[in-house]
């Protein structure tokens, strides 16, 4: 009986880890396929930028409401419907030749993705006992890292060999596999929330709040960007005030107010993703423009980081079952800060071995941080809050990704302006990259203090 139960749990771990790989994989593979897509759809640069942004925005806006709905109706049910939504609109996105329909597919894909990775961690946390939680979350986080980091490399291979539409077809095929395994092995659990009311007003405030802040950030330093961010901040204040008064809020503000582990662990996650998500993007440009490497060779070099993260994440997760997660996560953040600091000194002549070694160091830092930090967050809340805790953490990841790229674009705008990256601008371009790494290093150092600030329950 125990062996059957363990086999069932392992299948759930496998399915949710594929889900954790699938959604960030789709998000990161798109970036390398953008030129090919732009040529086929005849898109200008602004419209082209909305291909990845629409997915991230839709996912970020829908994550917290979906987490609350999952707590009310059942996490496995939302996970199951998320797979159907994601798989179908991956297929439709690959088939359509109409730009408007394609963009609609991207938005619905983002919602389906949010339904998957907004519930997968909550499912694992509810299925596995506390003494195994760090290990399985480490494996799940490894899936996220693989998706985020291998996406550009695998996306490049698919685009080069089979065309950009193959990315959507591969995701649709993986969705079919997940759909079968979920239907076969995941039981639809009973409702776990004691209060089944859904906060529609909070959801109506939350959506434009995030939209204004994230889109406004992408418009900086222009005045419309400042206006939108200001409106977003006002809506944030209104959202906090509204949620604080409700007995069944969309987002339980008291989790942040009364639970320092939950608050500081989420802040550490936000800072970590803000400081690291654009690293692969920057190094990819550096390797191709400054070093003159091909996209495929640059992708091979960048694999050093995700391989290290993937190997170490399960180990760090198991370690966090025995040692306070905050300690391990803080060490990981410190190692990451050290790696970012070294990148401040990139030059045209920097040996490739040094870059690979530094990628290994950063992979070590990422691996030590994320799964223990996830363990700390999920272990700090009661079972009926697993869904909202999981979706909040996923929201931190998406906000961090958007913030990281937003900071890079702002730095590029202020230093490079609206010019193409040609040899005459390489010195200024390299300086912009180094400024980005300086900002990221400072962010990571701040993140160490946020990580250490939490008080761990005995």
C-alpha positions, 0 to 999 in steps of 0.5 A, a space after each residue: 500500500 505504501 509503495 502504491 501511495 509513493 508511486 502515486 505521489 511521484 506521478 503527481 510530482 512528475 505531472 506538476 514538474 512538467 507544468 512548472 517547466 512548460 509555462 516558463 519554457 513557452 515564455 522564454 522560447 518566444 524571445 528567440 523566435 521573435 524576429 521570425 514571427 515579426 517577418 511573418 506577421 509584418 510586425 513593428 518593434 512595438 507590436 513585437 514586444 507585446 508578444 512576450 509581454 501579453 503572456 506575462 501580463 495576462 499570467 501576472 494579472 490572473 494569478 492571485 484571483 486564480 489562487 483564490 478560486 483554486 482554494 474555493 473550487 479545488 486546486 487539481 480542478 483548476 490545474 486540469 482546466 489550465 492544462 486544457 486551456 494552455 494546450 488548446 491555445 498553444 495549438 491555435 497560436 501555432 495554426 493561426 495566420 491572423 495577428 489579432 487572433 494570435 495575440 488573443 491566443 497569447 493572452 489566453 495562454 498566459 491565463 492557462 499558464 497561470 492556472 497551471 503554475 499557480 496551483 502546482 506548488 499548492 498541490 505538491 504541498 498538500 500531497 507530500 508531508 512536511 519532512 519531504 516538502 523541501 525535496 519535492 519543491 526542489 525538484 519542482 523548482 528545477 523544472 521552473 529553472 529548466 523552462 526559464 533557462 533552456 527556453 532560449 536555447 531549445 527555442 533557437 533549435 526549434 525555430 532554426 530547424 522546424 520554424 517558430 510554429 513548432 514551439 507552439 506545437 511542442 507545447 501543445 503535445 506536452 499539454 496532451 501528455 499532461 492532460 492524460 496523466 492528470 486525468 488518470 492520476 490526479 484526484 479532484 479533491 474536495 473544497 478546502 476553503 471554509 469561506 467560499 465567497 469570491 472578492 469580485 471588487 478586489 479582482 476588478 481593482 487588482 487587474 488594472 493595478 498590475 497592468 498600470 504598474 507593469 505597462 507604465 514601467 515599460 514606458 519609462 522615462 516618458 511621462 505616460 509611464 510615470 502617470 500610469 505608475 502613479 495610478 497603479 500605486 493609488 490602486 495598490 493603496 485602494 486594494 490594500 485598504 479594501 482587502 484589509 476589511 474583508 473576511 474572505 479577501 482575494 489576497 489575505 493581506 494579514 498573511 503579509 502583516 502577521 506572518 514575517 516569514 511569508 512577507 520576507 520570503 516573498 520579498 526575497 523572491 521578488 528581489 531575486 527574480 528582479 536581479 537575475 531574470 535578465 542575466 541570460 538576456 544580457 549575456 546572450 547579447 554580449 556573447 553574440 554582439 561583443 564576442 561575435 558568437 552564433 546564437 546556437 553557440 551562445 546558447 550552449 555556453 549559457 547552458 552552464 547555468 541551468 545545468 547547475 541550477 537543475 542539479 542543485 535545486 533538489 539537493 537544496 530542497 532536501 537540505 532545507 528539510 533539515 536546516 532552516 530554509 532562510 539560512 540556505 536561501 540567504 547563502 544562495 542570494 549571497 553567492 548570486 550577488 558575488 556572481 553578479 559583482 564579477 560580471 560588473 567587470 566584463 570587457 571585450 577581452 574577458 576569457 570565455 572560461 571566466 564567463 562559464 565559471 561565473 555562470 556556474 557560480 550563479 547557478 549555484 546561487 540560484 539553486 541554493 536560493 529558490 527551493 528553500 525559499 519556496 519551502 519557507 513560504 509554503 510551510 509558513 501558511 495553513 493548508 487552506 491558504 496553500 493556493 493563494 500562497 502558491 499563486 502569490 509566489 508565482 506572481 512574485 516571479 512574474 513581477 520580478 521577470 517584468 521588473 528585471 527586463 524593465 530595468 534593462 530597457 530603461 538603462 538601454 534607453 538612457 544610455 543607448 537611446 533608440 539605435 540599433 546595436 552596431 559596432 560603433 555603439 559597442 562600447 556604449 552597449 557594453 557600458 549599459 550591460 555593466 550598469 545593469 549588472 551593478 544595479 542587479 548586484 545592489 538589488 541582490 545585496 538588499 535581497 540578502 537582508 530581506 532573506 535574513 530578516 524572516 524569523 523561522 518557526 521552530 
